Amino acid sequence: MTQPTLKDAREVWSNIDDETFDKLIWTCTPYPCASQEREAEMLIELHKRYNGSAGAAIAESMAEFDEAWKEHQERTKNQEST
């Protein structure tokens, strides 16, 4: 089986506009650090996991980032105080 492309992922997410698809790429994948094939796989999996709800996928990804950022800030603050 050939690896999916971003075009394949875009077809899976045909229910959303291009701006929202771009937001999915930037928010829910390690873009631009991963291969396009890996990003496509992730986007296709997200569609399955969130039943086609881009808003839910983006919201959860943002919440995960916010939590990781909070932990990072705490570690940095603790390192500076020692």
KOLGU-4560 file (N, C-alpha, C; in nm, 3 decimals, padded with zeros to 5 digits):
<recs>
<n_xx: 00.084 n_yy: -00.118 n_zz: 00.000 ca_xx: 00.000 ca_yy: 00.000 ca_zz: 00.000 c_xx: 00.089 c_yy: 00.125 c_zz: 00.000 mol: A seq: 1 type: MET>
<n_xx: 00.053 n_yy: 00.221 n_zz: -00.079 ca_xx: 00.130 ca_yy: 00.345 ca_zz: -00.084 c_xx: 00.095 c_yy: 00.433 c_zz: 00.035 mol: A seq: 2 type: THR>
<n_xx: 00.190 n_yy: 00.516 n_zz: 00.072 ca_xx: 00.166 ca_yy: 00.606 ca_zz: 00.184 c_xx: 00.073 c_yy: 00.718 c_zz: 00.141 mol: A seq: 3 type: GLN>
<n_xx: -00.009 n_yy: 00.764 n_zz: 00.235 ca_xx: -00.102 ca_yy: 00.872 ca_zz: 00.200 c_xx: -00.028 c_yy: 01.003 c_zz: 00.179 mol: A seq: 4 type: PRO>
<n_xx: -00.088 n_yy: 01.089 n_zz: 00.102 ca_xx: -00.033 ca_yy: 01.222 ca_zz: 00.077 c_xx: -00.123 c_yy: 01.325 c_zz: 00.145 mol: A seq: 5 type: THR>
<n_xx: -00.076 n_yy: 01.448 n_zz: 00.149 ca_xx: -00.160 ca_yy: 01.554 ca_zz: 00.204 c_xx: -00.286 c_yy: 01.572 c_zz: 00.120 mol: A seq: 6 type: LEU>
<n_xx: -00.276 n_yy: 01.544 n_zz: -00.010 ca_xx: -00.395 ca_yy: 01.550 ca_zz: -00.095 c_xx: -00.498 c_yy: 01.446 c_zz: -00.049 mol: A seq: 7 type: LYS>
<n_xx: -00.449 n_yy: 01.326 n_zz: -00.014 ca_xx: -00.539 ca_yy: 01.222 ca_zz: 00.038 c_xx: -00.606 c_yy: 01.268 c_zz: 00.168 mol: A seq: 8 type: ASP>
<n_xx: -00.525 n_yy: 01.327 n_zz: 00.255 ca_xx: -00.578 ca_yy: 01.375 ca_zz: 00.382 c_xx: -00.681 c_yy: 01.486 c_zz: 00.359 mol: A seq: 9 type: ALA>
<n_xx: -00.653 n_yy: 01.572 n_zz: 00.263 ca_xx: -00.747 ca_yy: 01.681 ca_zz: 00.234 c_xx: -00.880 c_yy: 01.626 c_zz: 00.184 mol: A seq: 10 type: ARG>
<n_xx: -00.874 n_yy: 01.518 n_zz: 00.105 ca_xx: -00.997 ca_yy: 01.456 ca_zz: 00.057 c_xx: -01.077 c_yy: 01.394 c_zz: 00.173 mol: A seq: 11 type: GLU>
<n_xx: -01.006 n_yy: 01.338 n_zz: 00.271 ca_xx: -01.073 ca_yy: 01.282 ca_zz: 00.388 c_xx: -01.143 c_yy: 01.393 c_zz: 00.466 mol: A seq: 12 type: VAL>
<n_xx: -01.077 n_yy: 01.509 n_zz: 00.475 ca_xx: -01.133 ca_yy: 01.624 ca_zz: 00.546 c_xx: -01.207 c_yy: 01.717 c_zz: 00.451 mol: A seq: 13 type: TRP>
<n_xx: -01.280 n_yy: 01.662 n_zz: 00.359 ca_xx: -01.350 ca_yy: 01.744 ca_zz: 00.258 c_xx: -01.463 c_yy: 01.828 c_zz: 00.318 mol: A seq: 14 type: SER>
<n_xx: -01.501 n_yy: 01.798 n_zz: 00.442 ca_xx: -01.612 ca_yy: 01.871 ca_zz: 00.506 c_xx: -01.570 c_yy: 02.006 c_zz: 00.564 mol: A seq: 15 type: ASN>
<n_xx: -01.441 n_yy: 02.042 n_zz: 00.556 ca_xx: -01.395 ca_yy: 02.169 ca_zz: 00.613 c_xx: -01.332 c_yy: 02.257 c_zz: 00.506 mol: A seq: 16 type: ILE>
<n_xx: -01.320 n_yy: 02.386 n_zz: 00.536 ca_xx: -01.259 ca_yy: 02.477 ca_zz: 00.440 c_xx: -01.106 c_yy: 02.470 c_zz: 00.449 mol: A seq: 17 type: ASP>
<n_xx: -01.039 n_yy: 02.532 n_zz: 00.353 ca_xx: -00.893 ca_yy: 02.525 ca_zz: 00.347 c_xx: -00.827 c_yy: 02.589 c_zz: 00.469 mol: A seq: 18 type: ASP>
<n_xx: -00.884 n_yy: 02.696 n_zz: 00.519 ca_xx: -00.827 ca_yy: 02.762 ca_zz: 00.636 c_xx: -00.828 c_yy: 02.669 c_zz: 00.758 mol: A seq: 19 type: GLU>
<n_xx: -00.937 n_yy: 02.598 n_zz: 00.778 ca_xx: -00.946 ca_yy: 02.505 ca_zz: 00.890 c_xx: -00.853 c_yy: 02.387 c_zz: 00.869 mol: A seq: 20 type: THR>
<n_xx: -00.838 n_yy: 02.340 n_zz: 00.746 ca_xx: -00.745 ca_yy: 02.232 ca_zz: 00.718 c_xx: -00.602 c_yy: 02.276 c_zz: 00.750 mol: A seq: 21 type: PHE>
<n_xx: -00.567 n_yy: 02.397 n_zz: 00.712 ca_xx: -00.434 ca_yy: 02.450 ca_zz: 00.745 c_xx: -00.415 c_yy: 02.457 c_zz: 00.897 mol: A seq: 22 type: ASP>
<n_xx: -00.519 n_yy: 02.496 n_zz: 00.967 ca_xx: -00.510 ca_yy: 02.502 ca_zz: 01.113 c_xx: -00.490 c_yy: 02.363 c_zz: 01.171 mol: A seq: 23 type: LYS>
<n_xx: -00.555 n_yy: 02.263 n_zz: 01.114 ca_xx: -00.533 ca_yy: 02.124 ca_zz: 01.157 c_xx: -00.387 c_yy: 02.085 c_zz: 01.138 mol: A seq: 24 type: LEU>
<n_xx: -00.331 n_yy: 02.118 n_zz: 01.024 ca_xx: -00.192 ca_yy: 02.083 ca_zz: 00.996 c_xx: -00.100 c_yy: 02.147 c_zz: 01.099 mol: A seq: 25 type: ILE>
<n_xx: -00.117 n_yy: 02.277 n_zz: 01.121 ca_xx: -00.028 ca_yy: 02.351 ca_zz: 01.211 c_xx: -00.049 c_yy: 02.314 c_zz: 01.357 mol: A seq: 26 type: TRP>
<n_xx: -00.171 n_yy: 02.281 n_zz: 01.395 ca_xx: -00.204 ca_yy: 02.258 ca_zz: 01.536 c_xx: -00.193 c_yy: 02.112 c_zz: 01.577 mol: A seq: 27 type: THR>
<n_xx: -00.226 n_yy: 02.021 n_zz: 01.488 ca_xx: -00.241 ca_yy: 01.881 ca_zz: 01.527 c_xx: -00.132 c_yy: 01.789 c_zz: 01.473 mol: A seq: 28 type: CYS>
<n_xx: -00.037 n_yy: 01.843 n_zz: 01.400 ca_xx: 00.074 ca_yy: 01.762 ca_zz: 01.350 c_xx: 00.204 c_yy: 01.834 c_zz: 01.381 mol: A seq: 29 type: THR>
<n_xx: 00.316 n_yy: 01.765 n_zz: 01.371 ca_xx: 00.445 ca_yy: 01.831 ca_zz: 01.396 c_xx: 00.496 c_yy: 01.908 c_zz: 01.274 mol: A seq: 30 type: PRO>
<n_xx: 00.405 n_yy: 01.954 n_zz: 01.190 ca_xx: 00.441 ca_yy: 02.034 ca_zz: 01.073 c_xx: 00.523 c_yy: 02.153 c_zz: 01.118 mol: A seq: 31 type: TYR>
<n_xx: 00.628 n_yy: 02.186 n_zz: 01.054 ca_xx: 00.688 ca_yy: 02.132 ca_zz: 00.933 c_xx: 00.800 c_yy: 02.034 c_zz: 00.959 mol: A seq: 32 type: PRO>
<n_xx: 00.805 n_yy: 01.975 n_zz: 01.077 ca_xx: 00.917 ca_yy: 01.890 ca_zz: 01.116 c_xx: 00.903 c_yy: 01.743 c_zz: 01.075 mol: A seq: 33 type: CYS>
<n_xx: 00.785 n_yy: 01.701 n_zz: 01.040 ca_xx: 00.763 ca_yy: 01.562 ca_zz: 00.999 c_xx: 00.751 c_yy: 01.555 c_zz: 00.848 mol: A seq: 34 type: ALA>
<n_xx: 00.761 n_yy: 01.435 n_zz: 00.798 ca_xx: 00.741 ca_yy: 01.417 ca_zz: 00.654 c_xx: 00.594 c_yy: 01.442 c_zz: 00.620 mol: A seq: 35 type: SER>
<n_xx: 00.568 n_yy: 01.479 n_zz: 00.497 ca_xx: 00.430 ca_yy: 01.502 ca_zz: 00.456 c_xx: 00.349 c_yy: 01.374 c_zz: 00.465 mol: A seq: 36 type: GLN>
<n_xx: 00.413 n_yy: 01.260 n_zz: 00.442 ca_xx: 00.342 ca_yy: 01.133 ca_zz: 00.453 c_xx: 00.297 c_yy: 01.109 c_zz: 00.597 mol: A seq: 37 type: GLU>
<n_xx: 00.385 n_yy: 01.139 n_zz: 00.693 ca_xx: 00.350 ca_yy: 01.121 ca_zz: 00.834 c_xx: 00.239 c_yy: 01.217 c_zz: 00.874 mol: A seq: 38 type: ARG>
<n_xx: 00.247 n_yy: 01.340 n_zz: 00.827 ca_xx: 00.142 ca_yy: 01.437 ca_zz: 00.856 c_xx: 00.008 c_yy: 01.391 c_zz: 00.799 mol: A seq: 39 type: GLU>
<n_xx: 00.011 n_yy: 01.338 n_zz: 00.677 ca_xx: -00.112 ca_yy: 01.288 ca_zz: 00.615 c_xx: -00.170 c_yy: 01.173 c_zz: 00.697 mol: A seq: 40 type: ALA>
<n_xx: -00.085 n_yy: 01.081 n_zz: 00.742 ca_xx: -00.133 ca_yy: 00.970 ca_zz: 00.824 c_xx: -00.200 c_yy: 01.022 c_zz: 00.951 mol: A seq: 41 type: GLU>
<n_xx: -00.137 n_yy: 01.119 n_zz: 01.014 ca_xx: -00.191 ca_yy: 01.175 ca_zz: 01.137 c_xx: -00.326 c_yy: 01.243 c_zz: 01.113 mol: A seq: 42 type: MET>
<n_xx: -00.336 n_yy: 01.318 n_zz: 01.005 ca_xx: -00.461 ca_yy: 01.388 ca_zz: 00.974 c_xx: -00.575 c_yy: 01.290 c_zz: 00.944 mol: A seq: 43 type: LEU>
<n_xx: -00.543 n_yy: 01.183 n_zz: 00.874 ca_xx: -00.645 ca_yy: 01.082 ca_zz: 00.843 c_xx: -00.689 c_yy: 01.013 c_zz: 00.972 mol: A seq: 44 type: ILE>
<n_xx: -00.595 n_yy: 00.983 n_zz: 01.060 ca_xx: -00.628 ca_yy: 00.921 ca_zz: 01.188 c_xx: -00.713 c_yy: 01.016 c_zz: 01.274 mol: A seq: 45 type: GLU>
<n_xx: -00.679 n_yy: 01.145 n_zz: 01.273 ca_xx: -00.757 ca_yy: 01.242 ca_zz: 01.349 c_xx: -00.902 c_yy: 01.247 c_zz: 01.302 mol: A seq: 46 type: LEU>
<n_xx: -00.921 n_yy: 01.235 n_zz: 01.171 ca_xx: -01.058 ca_yy: 01.236 ca_zz: 01.118 c_xx: -01.138 c_yy: 01.120 c_zz: 01.175 mol: A seq: 47 type: HIS>
<n_xx: -01.074 n_yy: 01.004 n_zz: 01.184 ca_xx: -01.142 ca_yy: 00.886 ca_zz: 01.241 c_xx: -01.168 c_yy: 00.907 c_zz: 01.390 mol: A seq: 48 type: LYS>
<n_xx: -01.065 n_yy: 00.951 n_zz: 01.462 ca_xx: -01.073 ca_yy: 00.964 ca_zz: 01.608 c_xx: -01.177 c_yy: 01.067 c_zz: 01.651 mol: A seq: 49 type: ARG>
<n_xx: -01.188 n_yy: 01.176 n_zz: 01.576 ca_xx: -01.280 ca_yy: 01.284 ca_zz: 01.614 c_xx: -01.406 c_yy: 01.286 c_zz: 01.528 mol: A seq: 50 type: TYR>
<n_xx: -01.429 n_yy: 01.179 n_zz: 01.456 ca_xx: -01.550 ca_yy: 01.164 ca_zz: 01.377 c_xx: -01.572 c_yy: 01.284 c_zz: 01.285 mol: A seq: 51 type: ASN>
<n_xx: -01.463 n_yy: 01.333 n_zz: 01.225 ca_xx: -01.472 ca_yy: 01.443 ca_zz: 01.130 c_xx: -01.487 c_yy: 01.580 c_zz: 01.192 mol: A seq: 52 type: GLY>
<n_xx: -01.471 n_yy: 01.591 n_zz: 01.324 ca_xx: -01.486 ca_yy: 01.721 ca_zz: 01.390 c_xx: -01.349 c_yy: 01.789 c_zz: 01.403 mol: A seq: 53 type: SER>
<n_xx: -01.321 n_yy: 01.880 n_zz: 01.312 ca_xx: -01.195 ca_yy: 01.953 ca_zz: 01.315 c_xx: -01.186 c_yy: 02.036 c_zz: 01.443 mol: A seq: 54 type: ALA>
<n_xx: -01.297 n_yy: 02.095 n_zz: 01.483 ca_xx: -01.298 ca_yy: 02.177 ca_zz: 01.604 c_xx: -01.256 c_yy: 02.099 c_zz: 01.727 mol: A seq: 55 type: GLY>
<n_xx: -01.305 n_yy: 01.977 n_zz: 01.740 ca_xx: -01.269 ca_yy: 01.893 ca_zz: 01.855 c_xx: -01.121 c_yy: 01.855 c_zz: 01.850 mol: A seq: 56 type: ALA>
<n_xx: -01.071 n_yy: 01.821 n_zz: 01.732 ca_xx: -00.930 ca_yy: 01.784 ca_zz: 01.718 c_xx: -00.840 c_yy: 01.902 c_zz: 01.753 mol: A seq: 57 type: ALA>
<n_xx: -00.875 n_yy: 02.019 n_zz: 01.704 ca_xx: -00.795 ca_yy: 02.139 ca_zz: 01.730 c_xx: -00.802 c_yy: 02.176 c_zz: 01.878 mol: A seq: 58 type: ILE>
<n_xx: -00.920 n_yy: 02.171 n_zz: 01.935 ca_xx: -00.936 ca_yy: 02.208 ca_zz: 02.077 c_xx: -00.854 c_yy: 02.116 c_zz: 02.167 mol: A seq: 59 type: ALA>
<n_xx: -00.856 n_yy: 01.987 n_zz: 02.142 ca_xx: -00.780 ca_yy: 01.894 ca_zz: 02.226 c_xx: -00.630 c_yy: 01.916 c_zz: 02.208 mol: A seq: 60 type: GLU>
<n_xx: -00.588 n_yy: 01.937 n_zz: 02.085 ca_xx: -00.446 ca_yy: 01.961 ca_zz: 02.059 c_xx: -00.399 c_yy: 02.089 c_zz: 02.128 mol: A seq: 61 type: SER>
<n_xx: -00.480 n_yy: 02.192 n_zz: 02.123 ca_xx: -00.446 ca_yy: 02.319 ca_zz: 02.189 c_xx: -00.440 c_yy: 02.300 c_zz: 02.341 mol: A seq: 62 type: MET>
<n_xx: -00.532 n_yy: 02.224 n_zz: 02.396 ca_xx: -00.533 ca_yy: 02.199 ca_zz: 02.540 c_xx: -00.408 c_yy: 02.121 c_zz: 02.582 mol: A seq: 63 type: ALA>
<n_xx: -00.368 n_yy: 02.023 n_zz: 02.501 ca_xx: -00.246 ca_yy: 01.948 ca_zz: 02.530 c_xx: -00.124 c_yy: 02.039 c_zz: 02.526 mol: A seq: 64 type: GLU>
<n_xx: -00.119 n_yy: 02.128 n_zz: 02.427 ca_xx: -00.008 ca_yy: 02.222 ca_zz: 02.417 c_xx: -00.006 c_yy: 02.315 c_zz: 02.538 mol: A seq: 65 type: PHE>
<n_xx: -00.123 n_yy: 02.369 n_zz: 02.573 ca_xx: -00.130 ca_yy: 02.460 ca_zz: 02.688 c_xx: -00.080 c_yy: 02.394 c_zz: 02.815 mol: A seq: 66 type: ASP>
<n_xx: -00.116 n_yy: 02.269 n_zz: 02.836 ca_xx: -00.072 ca_yy: 02.195 ca_zz: 02.955 c_xx: 00.080 c_yy: 02.174 c_zz: 02.952 mol: A seq: 67 type: GLU>
<n_xx: 00.133 n_yy: 02.134 n_zz: 02.837 ca_xx: 00.277 ca_yy: 02.114 ca_zz: 02.824 c_xx: 00.352 c_yy: 02.246 c_zz: 02.844 mol: A seq: 68 type: ALA>
<n_xx: 00.297 n_yy: 02.355 n_zz: 02.792 ca_xx: 00.361 ca_yy: 02.486 ca_zz: 02.808 c_xx: 00.361 c_yy: 02.529 c_zz: 02.955 mol: A seq: 69 type: TRP>
<n_xx: 00.251 n_yy: 02.503 n_zz: 03.025 ca_xx: 00.242 ca_yy: 02.535 ca_zz: 03.167 c_xx: 00.347 c_yy: 02.458 c_zz: 03.246 mol: A seq: 70 type: LYS>
<n_xx: 00.362 n_yy: 02.329 n_zz: 03.216 ca_xx: 00.463 ca_yy: 02.247 ca_zz: 03.283 c_xx: 00.603 c_yy: 02.298 c_zz: 03.253 mol: A seq: 71 type: GLU>
<n_xx: 00.627 n_yy: 02.338 n_zz: 03.129 ca_xx: 00.757 ca_yy: 02.393 ca_zz: 03.090 c_xx: 00.786 c_yy: 02.521 c_zz: 03.169 mol: A seq: 72 type: HIS>
<n_xx: 00.688 n_yy: 02.608 n_zz: 03.180 ca_xx: 00.707 ca_yy: 02.733 ca_zz: 03.254 c_xx: 00.737 c_yy: 02.706 c_zz: 03.401 mol: A seq: 73 type: GLN>
<n_xx: 00.669 n_yy: 02.608 n_zz: 03.459 ca_xx: 00.695 ca_yy: 02.573 ca_zz: 03.599 c_xx: 00.837 c_yy: 02.519 c_zz: 03.617 mol: A seq: 74 type: GLU>
<n_xx: 00.881 n_yy: 02.432 n_zz: 03.526 ca_xx: 01.017 ca_yy: 02.378 ca_zz: 03.534 c_xx: 01.119 c_yy: 02.490 c_zz: 03.522 mol: A seq: 75 type: ARG>
<n_xx: 01.097 n_yy: 02.581 n_zz: 03.428 ca_xx: 01.188 ca_yy: 02.691 ca_zz: 03.408 c_xx: 01.193 c_yy: 02.781 c_zz: 03.530 mol: A seq: 76 type: THR>
<n_xx: 01.077 n_yy: 02.809 n_zz: 03.586 ca_xx: 01.068 ca_yy: 02.893 ca_zz: 03.707 c_xx: 01.142 c_yy: 02.827 c_zz: 03.822 mol: A seq: 77 type: LYS>
<n_xx: 01.125 n_yy: 02.697 n_zz: 03.838 ca_xx: 01.191 ca_yy: 02.623 ca_zz: 03.946 c_xx: 01.343 c_yy: 02.620 c_zz: 03.926 mol: A seq: 78 type: ASN>
<n_xx: 01.388 n_yy: 02.606 n_zz: 03.802 ca_xx: 01.531 ca_yy: 02.605 ca_zz: 03.773 c_xx: 01.593 c_yy: 02.740 c_zz: 03.801 mol: A seq: 79 type: GLN>
<n_xx: 01.522 n_yy: 02.847 n_zz: 03.771 ca_xx: 01.573 ca_yy: 02.982 ca_zz: 03.793 c_xx: 01.583 c_yy: 03.014 c_zz: 03.942 mol: A seq: 80 type: GLU>
<n_xx: 01.495 n_yy: 02.956 n_zz: 04.022 ca_xx: 01.495 ca_yy: 02.986 ca_zz: 04.165 c_xx: 01.595 c_yy: 02.904 c_zz: 04.243 mol: A seq: 81 type: SER>
<n_xx: 01.659 n_yy: 02.807 n_zz: 04.180 ca_xx: 01.758 ca_yy: 02.724 ca_zz: 04.252 c_xx: 01.898 c_yy: 02.775 c_zz: 04.232 mol: A seq: 82 type: THR>
</recs>
